[in-house]
Amino acid sequence: MSKWNVDIDRETDGRWIADVTDIPGCMVYGTTREEAIRKAEVLALRVIADRLDAGETVPFIDDAFLVPA
């Protein structure tokens, strides 16, 4: 399984923004850098779970599970 890139930046108002670049729309704000990263990780996992539950393919985790033939 590949690693997902998380871009971190600080807004002019002091908030931190974290964007999981490999998952469109997976962007969150936090009051601290650590909070923004944690929220981004949680949102990324929720998006992936929702896609799998809906029967969508999630290419970047296709090799995450080893199912015997």
C-alpha positions as CSV (number, residue, x, y, z in Angstrom):
1,M,0.0,0.0,0.0
2,S,1.3,3.4,-0.9
3,K,1.6,6.3,1.5
4,W,-0.7,9.3,1.0
5,N,0.7,12.8,0.8
6,V,-0.6,15.4,3.3
7,D,0.2,19.0,2.5
8,I,0.2,21.3,5.5
9,D,0.0,25.1,5.4
10,R,-0.9,27.9,7.8
11,E,-3.5,30.4,6.9
12,T,-3.0,34.2,7.6
13,D,-5.6,33.9,10.4
14,G,-3.5,31.3,12.2
15,R,-5.5,28.2,11.3
16,W,-3.7,25.2,9.9
17,I,-5.0,23.5,6.8
18,A,-4.2,19.9,5.9
19,D,-4.9,18.5,2.4
20,V,-4.6,14.8,1.5
21,T,-3.6,15.4,-2.1
22,D,-4.3,11.8,-3.3
23,I,-8.0,12.0,-2.2
24,P,-9.9,14.9,-3.9
25,G,-11.8,17.1,-1.5
26,C,-10.0,15.7,1.6
27,M,-9.1,18.9,3.2
28,V,-9.6,20.1,6.8
29,Y,-8.7,22.9,9.2
30,G,-7.3,22.7,12.7
31,T,-6.3,25.1,15.4
32,T,-2.9,23.4,15.6
33,R,-0.7,21.6,13.0
34,E,-1.2,18.3,14.8
35,E,-5.0,18.7,15.0
36,A,-5.1,19.4,11.2
37,I,-3.0,16.3,10.4
38,R,-5.1,14.1,12.7
39,K,-8.4,15.4,11.2
40,A,-7.0,14.8,7.7
41,E,-6.1,11.2,8.5
42,V,-9.6,10.6,10.0
43,L,-11.4,12.1,7.0
44,A,-9.2,10.2,4.5
45,L,-10.1,6.9,6.2
46,R,-13.8,7.8,6.3
47,V,-13.8,8.7,2.6
48,I,-12.2,5.5,1.7
49,A,-14.6,3.4,3.9
50,D,-17.6,5.2,2.3
51,R,-16.3,4.5,-1.2
52,L,-15.7,0.9,-0.4
53,D,-19.1,0.6,1.2
54,A,-20.7,2.1,-1.9
55,G,-19.0,-0.5,-4.1
56,E,-16.6,1.9,-5.7
57,T,-13.1,0.9,-6.5
58,V,-10.4,2.6,-4.5
59,P,-7.2,2.1,-6.7
60,F,-4.7,3.2,-4.1
61,I,-5.7,0.5,-1.7
62,D,-6.3,-2.4,-4.1
63,D,-3.2,-4.2,-2.8
64,A,-3.9,-3.6,0.8
65,F,-5.7,-6.9,1.3
66,L,-4.4,-10.4,0.5
67,V,-7.4,-12.7,-0.2
68,P,-6.5,-16.3,-1.0
69,A,-7.8,-17.7,-4.3
